[in-house]
Amino acid sequence: MSASSINDLLNDKLFQVIGSTPESIAEALTRMDLREKSVEGAQIFAVAIFASAVNKPTLETFLADARFSTIRPLLNAALSIQGRSNMTAITLMGHCFLTTDLASNVTFASEFRKKMGQDHLWDGSLEGGSLSDKQRAIMKEKKRVTDAESAKALGTGFLKWTGLIQGSMTNVEALLFNVQPAVSASGKATDTRSRTASASPPITPPRAGERNVRFSVSERNQIEVPESVLNYRRNMLMQTDDDIAESIRRNGIEEFINKTNQLMVRDPTGNKTRGASVIAGGSK
């Protein structure tokens, strides 16, 4: 059995070791077909905000309310573990939503912000407010392992994606939700930040049944490569197709895919790998 076959067996369980991320949550959300569905978006926003402040039994009682009959099966399909709510993912989603301006108009969110002593996880040290020691410890760990820019992009991007607020997505938000960013009259994306400053798009290691795409290693040699592998190399590591082709020729296709899968787990935003200045050569 090849390493790729073993990855197929384990990749959908990666959350057990790396937890939920804004990128993995965005990927799950895009499977719900909620684009421009503001009613369902508002319900998910409410459920996630609520989840960020309560425990799992309380959340599941709340979610059982008849008002959530439309979104409950969607959440069960996309954000659950063995038929139960994936509390880690839903609470992180709620904390991402707390970074948005819309949350300022939600009374529950405003009161929870007072309890935290700050507007959202990434807004301070969590030393103020009236959280219990257990709550504070959990939130500090969640803050430590989650990139603030990705969290904010998930929050605001979700609101734009579902139509709860109007506005063009930034490049970061568009990458997360797998949509095309708005383009100005000059033909440039409206987000003027450099690509290297972008948070990661909804990239996960390839799964069984994932779509492969054709890639030209040379003029006469085209191969099949998992789409997420190419996306990660191009968008996170900022590699050109020539860089990618050279890496495939140097490592062989199976080793190239395996190394990329490992990088995607260890360094989902690509920041560490780019900083090491070994993208276009060496063992990468």
PyMOL commands that set and color helices and strands:
alter all, ss='L'
color gray80, all
select helices_A, chain A and resi 3-13+15-18+22-30+38-51+56-63+66-68+72-78+87-97+102-105+107-116+121-123+133-145+148-162+171-176+195-197+227-236+241-251+253-266+271-275
alter helices_A, ss='H'
color red, helices_A
select strands_A, chain A and resi 80-81+84-85+212-218+221-226
alter strands_A, ss='S'
color yellow, strands_A
deselect
rebuild
show_as cartoon
